[in-house]
Each structure stands twice: as structure tokens, then as C-alpha cells.
Amino acid sequence: MKNVHELLTKIADITREIETNYPEVYNYLNEDPMTIPNMEHPSVDETELREYLASLEMLLEKYKKDH
């Protein structure tokens, strides 16, 4: 559970950084309808959180590199 909490904290931190410092990138964080589960209470595990964090880090890194 500690790892999940740490991942959620990191996701919140990088999302806040993007929102505050790179508002033009924040628009890209909208949920893709293909990734939204059609279940009422979907389960999200540590692997999925790691993948989401990695995608946020890649998005921010690419933006910083290109701009």
C-alpha cells in the first residue's frame, strides 16, 4: 500500500507542476475515452499507476525538450 500511496503522491505532484508551470500541456491530460473503463468501480493497481506516472513524465520531458 505504501508504494501505491507514493505513486499517487508523485502523480499529484507532476500533475500540479504541469498545471502550474505548463498550462498549455495541461490540456493534454484530458482522459482518453478509450482508457476509461466501463465498470462502475474499476480496480487500479500499482502497475497501472506506474505506467500512468511514466506517461506523465514522458509528456513533460518531451515538452521541455521541444520548447
N, C-alpha and C positions, 0 to 999 in steps of 0.2 A: 504494500500500500504506500510505503514511503516513496518508492520510485514513481508511482502514478502521481502523487502529490507534487513531487519535484518537477515532473514533466508538465503538469498543469500550470505550475508557477512559471516555468520557463516560457510556455506558450503565451501566458498572460503578459509576461514581460516583453517579449518580442512583438506581440500584437500592439501593446501600448507604445513601444518605441516606433513602430511603423505609423500608428495613428498620429502620434505627436510630431515626429520628425520627417515623415514621408507620407503626408496625407494623399498624395497622388497615387501612391502604391496601395494605400488602404482600400481603394475601390476594388482592387483585385482579390480581396479577401472574401468577397461575397460567396456564399455557398453555391457550389455547382449542383444543380438538381440531380445529377447522376450519382452524387455521393451521399445524398440524403436518404437514409433508409426509410422504407415504407412501413416500419413497425412502430407501434406506439411507444415502446420503451426499449430502444436498441441498446445493445451492450457494446461498450468501447473498451478495448483492452490496452495494455501497455504498448504493444506493438503498433497499434493504430495511432496512439498518441506520439510515439517516436517518429513515425512516418510523417505525421502532420507537422511536428516541430521541424523536422528536416526540410519539409517543403517550404515552410515559412522562412527558414534560414537561407535556403537556396534563392527564394524570391528576393529577399532583402540583399543578399550578396550580389546577385545579378544586377539589381537596380543600382547599387552603389558602384559596381564596376562599369556599367554602361553610362552612368551620369556623373 
